[in-house]
Amino acid sequence: MSEQSKPEDLIDFPCHYQFKAIGQGGDKFRREVIEAIELHAPVPMDSVRSQVSRHGTYQSISVMLIIYNTTQLTDIYAELKKVPGLKMLL
């Protein structure tokens, strides 16, 4: 039986890491995604990309950051899961 891999075994820190949150369209969702990430890392505005669905119902927010350890990575994902209107995290 093989041992289960830990994130720190799979990723060499520090590293560039892209978070992608998909949820409701509108500025509020984008702002809340950025605020959730900023609790654990600074978010330069030039690292944020968004794409709105054809009808404007949904949008994807991508944020590229330098992540320094597993704790920071898991803490950011935990905060993103709390964002109202979130449909999916990648």
C-alpha positions in Angstrom: 0.0 0.0 0.0 1.4 3.4 -0.9 1.6 6.3 1.5 -0.7 9.3 0.9 1.2 12.3 -0.4 1.3 15.5 1.6 1.1 18.9 -0.2 4.5 19.8 1.0 5.9 16.7 -0.7 4.3 17.7 -4.0 5.0 21.5 -4.1 8.4 23.2 -3.6 7.8 26.3 -1.6 8.0 29.2 -2.2 6.3 29.0 -5.5 3.9 30.8 -7.8 0.4 29.5 -7.3 -2.9 30.4 -9.1 -6.1 30.4 -7.2 -9.3 30.3 -9.3 -12.7 31.0 -7.8 -15.9 30.7 -9.9 -19.1 32.3 -8.6 -21.7 35.0 -9.0 -21.2 37.8 -11.5 -20.6 41.3 -10.2 -18.1 43.4 -8.3 -19.1 42.1 -4.9 -18.0 38.5 -5.5 -14.7 39.7 -7.0 -14.1 42.0 -4.0 -14.9 39.3 -1.5 -12.5 36.8 -3.2 -9.7 39.3 -3.0 -10.5 40.2 0.6 -10.5 36.5 1.6 -7.0 36.0 0.1 -5.7 39.2 1.6 -6.2 37.8 5.0 -3.2 35.6 4.4 -1.2 37.2 1.6 -0.9 40.6 -0.2 -2.8 40.7 -3.5 -1.2 43.0 -6.1 -4.0 44.2 -8.4 -2.0 43.3 -11.5 -2.2 39.6 -10.4 -6.0 39.5 -10.5 -7.8 38.4 -13.7 -11.5 38.0 -14.1 -13.7 36.7 -16.9 -17.5 37.1 -16.9 -19.8 34.4 -18.4 -21.7 35.2 -21.6 -24.9 36.3 -19.8 -23.1 37.9 -16.8 -24.5 35.4 -14.4 -21.1 33.9 -13.4 -17.5 35.0 -13.4 -14.1 33.4 -12.7 -11.5 35.2 -10.6 -7.9 34.1 -11.0 -5.2 35.3 -8.6 -1.5 34.5 -9.1 0.5 34.7 -5.9 3.8 33.6 -4.4 2.9 31.0 -1.7 5.5 30.3 1.0 4.2 27.2 2.8 1.4 24.6 3.1 -0.3 26.4 5.9 -0.7 29.6 3.9 -2.0 27.6 1.0 -4.6 25.7 3.0 -5.6 28.8 5.0 -6.3 30.7 1.7 -8.5 27.9 0.4 -10.4 27.7 3.8 -11.1 31.5 3.5 -12.2 31.2 -0.1 -14.7 28.5 0.8 -16.5 31.0 3.0 -17.1 33.5 0.2 -20.8 33.9 -0.5 -21.9 33.0 -4.0 -18.9 30.7 -4.6 -19.7 27.8 -6.9 -16.3 26.2 -7.5 -12.6 26.5 -6.5 -9.8 25.3 -8.7 
